[in-house]
Amino acid sequence: MLLVSLPVILFTTLLAQTQTDVVELKSEGCEIDELNFSIVENAAREIRSGNGFLIAIARLGDGDKASNLNQKRLSATKEYIVGRTGFPANKLILAEGEKASGNGRVEFYVGGVLTHVILPKPNLTLCTECCNPPDFTPRRKGKKKWS
């Protein structure tokens, strides 16, 4: 009886290790958005020097009216993840997905597994610029940096 149960236990253990819970992160302004991006980047640290990619897929929601919101949300994602944390640009893949029912979102896949979803407010992008804008962005050169 023990020999029959052991494969079931091993299979269940392996299955549990491959499934992850998806963490929903709400966008509430610059400081929260920066914290959300840091959480995602921290989850993706294992793929920095190894195999795999961090994939971000932006999806408009029912309340989103501007067609360029996905591009703005993905731009903010790249700006923070690559520009602020030094995550390798060649390990980050950005894409637009089909419209989502309910809230718009940016989904993050670490090594092919959905791990995090950032939920921006309708018709708003994700904020990374008002508190501490980076120097590498040409449109922000000359603006005051807060410390």
C-alpha positions in Angstrom: 0.0 0.0 0.0 2.9 2.4 0.7 4.4 1.8 -2.7 1.1 2.7 -4.4 0.7 5.9 -2.4 4.3 7.1 -2.8 3.9 7.9 -6.6 0.7 9.8 -5.9 2.4 11.9 -3.1 5.4 12.6 -5.3 3.2 13.6 -8.3 1.1 15.9 -6.0 4.2 17.5 -4.6 5.7 18.1 -8.0 2.4 19.5 -9.3 2.2 21.9 -6.3 5.7 23.1 -6.9 4.9 24.1 -10.6 1.7 26.0 -9.8 1.9 29.5 -8.3 -0.6 31.9 -7.0 -1.1 35.0 -9.1 -0.5 38.2 -7.0 -2.8 41.1 -7.9 -1.2 44.5 -7.3 -3.4 47.7 -7.5 -2.1 50.9 -8.9 -2.6 53.7 -6.5 0.0 56.3 -7.6 3.7 56.7 -8.2 5.0 55.3 -4.9 2.7 52.3 -5.0 3.4 51.7 -8.7 7.2 51.8 -8.1 6.7 49.3 -5.2 4.6 47.1 -7.5 7.4 47.1 -10.2 10.0 46.3 -7.5 7.9 43.3 -6.4 7.7 42.0 -9.9 11.4 42.5 -10.6 12.3 40.8 -7.4 10.2 37.8 -8.4 12.1 37.7 -11.7 15.6 37.9 -10.3 16.3 34.2 -10.9 16.2 34.7 -14.6 18.5 37.7 -14.8 21.6 35.6 -15.6 19.9 32.3 -16.3 17.5 31.0 -18.9 14.0 32.4 -19.3 12.3 35.8 -19.7 10.1 38.3 -17.9 7.1 38.8 -20.1 4.7 41.8 -19.6 1.4 41.8 -21.5 -0.8 44.9 -21.3 -4.5 44.5 -21.8 -7.1 47.3 -22.0 -10.1 47.0 -19.7 -13.8 47.8 -20.1 -13.3 51.3 -18.7 -10.2 52.2 -20.7 -11.0 54.7 -23.6 -7.6 55.7 -24.9 -6.1 53.3 -27.4 -2.5 54.2 -26.5 -2.8 53.2 -22.9 -1.2 49.8 -23.5 1.9 51.5 -25.0 2.1 53.9 -22.1 1.7 51.2 -19.5 4.4 49.0 -21.3 6.7 52.0 -21.6 6.4 52.7 -17.8 7.1 49.0 -17.2 10.3 49.0 -19.3 11.4 52.3 -17.8 11.2 51.0 -14.3 12.2 47.4 -14.7 15.2 48.0 -17.0 16.1 51.6 -16.3 15.8 51.6 -12.5 16.6 48.1 -11.5 19.2 47.2 -14.2 17.2 44.2 -15.3 18.6 43.0 -18.6 16.6 44.5 -21.5 17.2 41.3 -23.6 15.3 39.3 -20.9 12.2 41.5 -20.9 9.5 41.0 -23.5 6.7 43.5 -23.9 3.4 42.8 -25.7 -0.2 43.9 -26.0 -2.9 41.4 -25.5 -6.6 41.2 -26.2 -9.0 43.4 -24.2 -9.8 42.1 -20.7 -13.2 42.1 -19.2 -13.3 44.3 -16.1 -10.1 46.3 -15.2 -7.2 46.9 -17.6 -4.1 45.1 -16.5 -0.4 44.4 -17.1 0.3 40.7 -16.6 3.7 39.5 -15.7 5.0 36.0 -16.6 8.2 34.8 -15.0 9.8 31.9 -16.9 6.4 31.4 -18.7 4.3 31.3 -15.5 1.8 34.1 -14.7 3.0 35.4 -11.3 1.8 39.0 -11.0 -0.9 41.4 -12.3 -0.8 45.1 -11.9 -4.3 46.7 -12.1 -4.1 50.4 -13.2 -7.1 52.7 -12.6 -9.3 53.0 -15.7 -7.9 55.4 -18.4 -4.6 55.9 -16.4 -1.1 54.7 -17.1 1.3 53.4 -14.5 3.4 56.1 -12.8 7.2 56.0 -12.5 8.1 59.7 -13.1 6.7 62.2 -10.7 8.7 61.3 -7.6 12.2 60.7 -9.0 12.5 60.9 -12.8 15.5 59.1 -14.2 18.1 61.0 -16.3 18.1 58.6 -19.2 14.7 59.6 -20.5 15.2 62.4 -23.1 11.8 64.0 -22.6 12.6 64.6 -18.9 16.1 66.0 -19.2 16.4 69.3 -17.4 13.5 68.6 -15.0 14.1 68.7 -11.3 14.9 65.4 -9.6 13.6 65.1 -6.1 15.8 63.3 -3.6 
